[in-house]
Structure formats: structure tokens, C-alpha cells
Amino acid sequence: MTAHRGYVRAWDRLSIYLPIMLMGVLALGTYWLARSTPSAPKATAKQAPTHEPDYFLRGFSVKSFDPKGRMTSELNGAEAHHYPDTDTTEITKPLMRSYNEKGDLTLATADRAITNGDGSEVQLFGHAVVTRDANDAQGKQLPKMEIRSDFLHYFANSEKLKTNKPVTLTRGDDRFEGDSLDYDNLDRVLQLNGRVKGVLQPKAGADAH
């Protein structure tokens, strides 16, 4: 019973801090698409769009700053291609950084990323990793957090994160695994589905909270 309560408490802590790690970084796709890509050229004659890029970027880096000049986010990529038939932008080797007011870093990488036309959806494919460095929050030391999967799908309007692929969540020395993930940031509900398992490492001098 004690071990079960410890598992529940650890899972509750994970679900509370997960939005801090995920939402800021994945929302960079929205910022990048809305602010930094060139407008698609106007067609001179009506014709059916094909799945061929109408513009592209190579070796790009996009940064955003707050009014005080502090960098809040950065997006780097090897290449980016916009496809007019689906109004999507595909980014090769995306590397996204997000900094909070204290300068704490959250990092996201993948083999490639796809965003839709208005940036409301961001998909990370292949070795997707989102990491939030250890930091202090509300007087508490938060351990490093990490989520790994071959696919992550972020919905900006509804603030949801989903994957139908095996996923691993790590918080400090604690580790959770599942066959899929469904996270709702508005309701603060996180579900790991399928064959779910967790490993909780004992903490020296930990209290009963």
C-alpha cells in the first residue's frame, strides 16, 4: 500500500509539471510559422496545387525576444519546405529552445517536424525528445524532466499532446513508460495507456508527502 501511494504521488507530480516542460517549446512551431516564413507567392493562374514545395529555407535560425531584449525562444533547422497542396511546412532536424523568465531551458529535438498552415498543430517525428532542465520553482528544486517517443503531436488550440507510439517519461531518477500518451493541459489530465510501468527510486531523507 505504501509503494502504491508513492507511485500515485509521483504520477501526480509528473502530471503537474509536464505542461511546464512541453507547452512552451512545442508552441514555437506556431510562432515560427506565423512570424518568420515568407508569404507564398500568388499564383498567376488557377491550377491544382501539387505536393511540391513552393519555397524553402536552409540552415535557418529564428529567434524571438521579449521587450527587454532577452531571448525567449529559438528554432533551428537544417531545411524547411512549404507544401501548398496541404498548406504544411516540413522541418528537417528541428532544434527548438525555450527560456522562461528565469532563463531555465526547455529543449525539443526530432528527426523532422511538420506544422499546419496556422501553426495550431505541430508534429515531431523520429527520436522526438523534449527536455526541461532542473530548476527552482516556487521555492522547490525541480529535477530534470524528459519525454521520449518516435512521435509527438501537439494541438495548440486545445493544448493537448498525444502520441500513439511507445513513450518514456523521466523525472529525475523516476521513470514511467507506456504504449501511448494523451495529455490535456486545460484539464491537467495525463494518461499513459497500454502496458504502463514505472520505476521510483528512493530518495534519501525524503518526507512522506
ABEGO torsion letter per residue (X at the ends): XAAAAAAAAAAAAAAAAAAAAAAAAAAAAAAAAAAABBBBBBBABBBBBBBBBABBBBGBBBBBBBAAGBBABBBBBABBBBBAAAGBBBBBGBBBBBBBAAGBBBBBBBABBBBBAAGABBBBBEGBBBBBBBBBBGGBBBBBBBBBBABBBBBAAAGBBBBABBBBBBBEABBBBBABBBBBAAAGBBBBBEBBBBBBBBBBGBBAX
